């Protein structure tokens, strides 16, 4: 059977992640070429991940310690949200599971009754990952493995993936795309570079970032904006030298017009400020960021302008958009690389080996649209469920109309304490519960099955889970010790 020519336009995390996965996992029937230019920079600030990130690495048989060493990686057990509910309030959205529920009700129901009776401790005291994060600990435990993700250097990660992909036979071509030619049916025929070289392809992957060179500028695929729900439209990113041992969680610090991230790597810290240009000037935002840094700045601050939303079609004709060309959601819950990975895995599952198939395109688009919308709702939740009213920005997001899908989920939790995970949702029941409780949404009732326990049994049940968490965390080494022994980048 003749091999198909797959042309990936654009490098960075999305391009090289796609090249590495396609070449290693289904590349025996593909000729894969990646076109990028050193003249065109990448955004390169998606440096925090979620646990699903480990899935693709395991499929690619990537050695974890070697990978973490090369990307200056650290462990991420969750995200600390500071000043989001109120100024001075802090909670952690951690990975893993809190306590233990039953077939009819999640752990939050048992905790809620315990809280009414004065038996429950802080909700996070029943989560190993959250308590380990607060105590700056991490390690591998066979009897109770922790759920974790990574903080990584995005530029080093792209280089790491490039080396993997080229070992698997991917051809890299340096060049700037000058022209994209289409067939009579509208599909893409080839791309022409400034050098005059013409590259023919059967299937194209658009990883050109916000430029959307193929999916937008050539195929004119419409974009669905979400600024009315997510008003932030700017980010400023800068790197600083590390001044203390890296912590095993990301920090998200809310300001009067947006929020600031701090992502600790082994030798530096990734910093940034996401903000609404309607509520603050770029100069004032930059001044706010620079006044809230620690450590020497290593690069000049970079301003990034963006629109939140997604394409009406992620895959159109013989072109699929992956990464920022497909859509953008601010990195509040570190989902950028996750959405890249999900697109790549779905593309491999639905790859048109026998030519362009409409049913495969439709299914890919349906699944990607649904997943983007679920992540969108989760991010909106952080803004909308707030008690802050100290600035026009917070008054706007707390009072704005929200998607019906999110409205229904909030009402259900507020009235009954129930959360049901959609099969396509990267965030499970525990994630939604932690953020809703953290943002101040307290259920009015718990599931009556909890009353099958008497008060003494409930107290013992809660104490058992708290003691289990304490035992797990007490056996863990310090995060800094783990990194030095397992994957030091020095």
N, C-alpha and C positions, 0 to 999 in steps of 0.2 A: 504494500500500500504506500502511495506517495506521502511523504511527510508534509505537514502543513508549515508554512512560514508564519511565525508569530513575531510581530514587531511591537516591542514595548517602547513607547516614546516617553522619555523622562526617567531619571534615576531616583536618588534619594531613598528614603525608607520604603515608599510604596513600590517604586520601580524595581529595586533590587530584591525586595521581599518576594515580589511576584516572580521575578526571573529565577530566584533560587528555588522556590516551591515548584514551579512548572517544570523546570529542568530536572530536578531530582526525583519528583514524584510521578510525573506523567510524560517526561520528556523524550521517551523512546520513539514517539511518533511526531515529534515537533522539531523544527529548526527555530531556535529562539535568538533573536537579535535585540539588543537594547541600545537605543540611541539617546545620548545625552551630551551636554556641552558643559565644559568647565566654566564657560562664560556666564552660564545661567545658574544662579544660586538656588538652593533649596531652602524651604522654611526651616526644617531641622530643629524644631523645638518640642516635638512630641516625645518627651523623655521619660514619661511615667506610663506604666502599663497596668493591666488587670490580669487576674490569674489565667484567663483563657489564652493569654499570650504563650504560655508554656506548651499548649497543645501542638501548635505548628512546629515548635522547636523539637518536640519529641518525634514528630513525624519525620523531620529532617535529620534526626539523630545527631543533634548538636550537643557537644559536650558542655554542660552547664558551667563548670568552673572555668574552662578556657574562654568561653563566651563572656562571662562576667568580668574576667580579668582584662580582656581586650577592649571592653566598652566602659571600663571604670564603673561597673555596675554595683548597685547596692540592693538590698531587699526592701520591698514595699509590702507592708501588712495592712495598709489602709490610708485614709486621708483624714487629717485633722481640719475640721471646719471651725474657724475662729471669727467671731463677730458676725456670724450669719443670722442667728436667731435674735440676738441682742448684742450690743457692744459689750465686750467682756465675757460673753458666753462661748464655751468651746465644747465640741463633742467630736468623736471619731467614728467615721464610717469605716468599719473594718471588714476584711474578708472572712470567709469561714461561716460558722454557725454559732448562734447564741443559744446556750442551753440545749434543751431537747423538747420537742413537741410530741404530739401524738397524731393519730390518723385524722382526727377531726379539728385539731387546733394547734397552731404554732406555739412556741415557748412564750411569746409575748402575752398570751392569755393567762398562763400560770403566773407570770411575773406581775401582770396587772392586778390579779386578785391578791397576790402577796403584798403588793404596794398598798392596797386598800387596808390590809390587816397590819401593816407596818413590819412585814417580814422580808420584803425584797430590798436588796442592795441596789446600787446603780446598775442599770441594764448592761453596761459594758463589763461589769465584773463577772459575767457569765460567758464571756467570749475570750478564748485563749489568745487569738490574734490581737485583739484590742488591748488586752492587758500586757502582752509581750511588747506591743508597740510603745505603750506608755512607759515601760521599764527599759526600753532600748535593748531588747533581747531578740535573738533568733538562733535557731539551730534545727537540725533534722532529727525528728523523733519517730522511730518505727511504730511505737504503740499509739501515738497521737500526732500524726503529721499535720503541720500547719498549712493553711492555704496562703499563698503568697504570690507576689508579682515582682517586677523589677523597676528600678530607676536606671536609665541607661543614657549614654552619650549618643545622640541620634546620628551625628556625623560618623563616629567610629562604627556604629551599628551598620550603616549603609556600606562602609568599606568591608566590614566582616562578611556581609551578605554577598557583596560583589565577588570576593575571593571564592566563596562557596559556589556561586553560580558559574563563574568562569571555569572552575574545576569540573563542573558538570557539562561543559560545552557551550555555554552561552557566549555569543559574540557581542562585544561592545564596540560601538562606533561613535567616535567623537565627532560632533557636528551640530549645527543649528538648523532646525527645520525651516525652510523658506517657503515651501509650497506643499499642499496636500491635495492630491488629485482623487476624484471620485469616479466610480463606474456609472453606467447609465442608470442603474437601479438605485443609486444614491450611496451605496456602500463605498468604503475607501479602497482605492486601487493601489496607490503608492504614495510615498513621501519623497520630496526632493530637498536636498540639503544645500546650504550656501556654497559648498564646494562643487556642486554640480552633480554629485552622486544621487542616483535614484534607487530607492529601496522598495522592492515589491513585497507585498504581504497578502496572506489569506485572512489573517485575523490580527486586529490591532488593540493594544491596551494603552489607554490614555492615562499616564501618570505625570502629566505636566502641571499639576497643582492648580492654583486658582486661575491660571491662564486658560485651562480647558481647551487646548489647541485643537484637539480632534473632536471631542464630544460637543463643544459649544461653538467654536469659531468655524469649524467645518460642517458638522452635522446639525448645527443650530438647535440643539436640544434644550428645551426650556428649563429654567431653574425656578423652584418653588421657594420663595423667601419666608423666613420665620422670624424676622426682626420684631414683629409685633408681639412675640412671646419672649424673645431673647434679644433685648435691645443693645447688648454690647457688640461693638463693631470694630474695635481696635485692640491691638495688643502690643506691648513693648517688651522685648526679651533682652536679657543681658546675663552674662556669666560672671561669677565671682569666685575667688579662691576660697577654699574651705578654711574655716577658722576653728572648727570643732569636729569631733567625731560624728560621722553621718548617722542620722536617726533612721529607723526602719519605717518611715511613713512620709507621705507628702503633706506639706502644709498649704492650706488655702485660707487666706486672710482677707476678709471682706473689708472694703473701704466704702466711702460715701457714694461712689459712682461705679463700682465694679469690685474686682478681687485680685489678689496677688498670689502667685504660686512660688513655692520654694521646694526645689527637688534636689536632695543631697546625693551627690556622687562621691566616689572615693577620694578624689583630689580637688573637686570644685563643686559649686552649687549652681544649678539652673534657676534663674529668677525671671519673673515676668509679671506684668500687670495687664489684666483684661478689663476694658472699660467701655463706657458708652460715650461717644463723641458728642451726643446731644446734652450730656450732663457735665462734661468737663473738657477743657481744651487739651490738646496733645502735649503742650508744654507743661501744663499743670500736672498731668498724669505722669509725665517723665520725672518731674521734680518729686512727686510723691513716691514713685518707685525708688529713685536714687537715695532718698532720705530714709528708706526702710530696708537698706541692704547692710550686710556685714561682710567684711572681707574686700580685698582689692578687686576692682573690676578688671576682667581679662579681655573683654572685647568692647567695642562701641555698642551702645544700645541700638536695637533694631526695631523699627516701627513696622507693624504688620496690619494692613487693612483687610477686613474680611466681611463676608455676608454669611449669616447662618441660613441653612436650608439644604435642599438636595435637588438633584435632577429629577425631572418627571420620569425619565428613563435612564437608568445607570448603564444599560446595555442597549445600544441601538445599531441596527444593521450588523456589521462585522466589527464593531468597536465597543469595548467595555471600559468605563471609567472607574478607576480605583484610586482611592485617596482623596485629596482635596478637589480634584476635578469632578468627583462624583457628588460631593457635598461637604459641608463643614458644620461641626458642632463644637462649641468652645470646649477646651480641655479640662473642664471642671471635674469630671469623673474619669479622666484619662482614657477616653474611649477611641481616640483617633487611630491608634495602631490596631486596636481590636477590630474596628470596622474595616480597616485594610485587610486584616487577616480573614475576616468572615467573607469578604468579597472574593479573596483568592481561593479559599476553600470551596465556596459555592461555584466559582468558575471552573475549578477542577472537577467538581461533581457533575456539572452541566456542560462541560466543554463540547463544542460542536465538532466532534471528530469526523462526522460525515457531511460536513458543510453547515451553513447557517440554518438553524432550526428555530422557527418562531416560538414553539412551545418552550424551548429551553430559555430563550430570551425572556419570555413572559414570566416564567417561574422565578428566574434570577431577579428580575425587577420587582416582583411581588415580595419576595423575601427580603431584599435589601431595603425596600421602602418601609416595610413593617419594622425592621430592626432599627432603622434610623429614627422612626417615629417613637419607638419605645424609649430609646436613649434620650431623645428630645424631651419627652415627658418627664423623665427622671431628673434631667437638668433643670427644667422649669420649676419643678417641685422645690428645689433649694431656694430659688428666688421668691416664689409666690408665698410659700409657707414661712413667713417671717413676722416677727413682732416689731421690726424696726420701722420707724416713721420719721427718722431724723433728717432725711434729705429727700429732694424730689425724686431721685432715682429709686429709693426704697419705697416711697409712697406709691410710685407708679407700678412697680412689679408686684407689690402686695395687693393692689386693687384691680389689676388688669384681668380681662377675661382670659381663661385658659382653655386648652383643648378639652372637649367633652370626655375623652378617654382618661385624662388625668383627673378631671373633676369627679368622675364617678369613683375612681380609685381612692381619692382622698375622702370622699363622703363615706364609702364603705368602711374604711379604716377608722374614721372618726366615730362612726355609729356602732361598729361591731368589733373592731380590732382585727378584722380579717384582711389578708392580702393573698392574692392568688397569682402566681408567676405565669406569665405568657411564655409559651414554649420558645419563642424567638427572643426573649428578654435576657440579656446578659446579667441583669440584676435580679437576684432571687428575692424570696419573701423576707429574708433577714436583712438584705440591703435596704429594701423599702421601709421595713419597720424601723431600722436604726435611724434613717434620715428623717422619717416622719416624726418619730419621738424626739430626735435631736433638734428638729425645727419647731417643736412645741405642739405637735398634733397629738393629743392624748385621747385614746378611745373612751367612749362613754360606757362601754360594757365589755365583758369578756365572755367567752363561749361557756355555756352551762356545763359542759363536760368536765370543766375544772372542779366543779362542786362535787364530783365523785370522790375527790380527796377531802378528808377532813383537815382542819387547820394544822394539826400536828403533822400529818403526812405531807402537806404542802410545804411546811417549814423544813422538814427533812429533805424533801425533793429539791428545794432551792439551795439548801446548805450543801447537799451532795454535789451539785453542779458548780457551786462556787469553789468548793474545796478541790474539785477536779481541776479547775482552771488554775488554781494556786499551785497545785502539784506540777502541772505541765510547765508553767512559767518559771517556777523555781529551779527546774532542771535544765533550763536553757542557758547557753553562754551569752555574753554580751554581743550585740550585733557587730561591733568593731572587732572583737576577737574572732568571730566567725569569718568575717571578710578577710582578715589577715591570714588565717590558717587555710581558708578554702579557695580564695580567688583574688588574692592581692594583685592590684594593677601596678605595683611598684617593681 
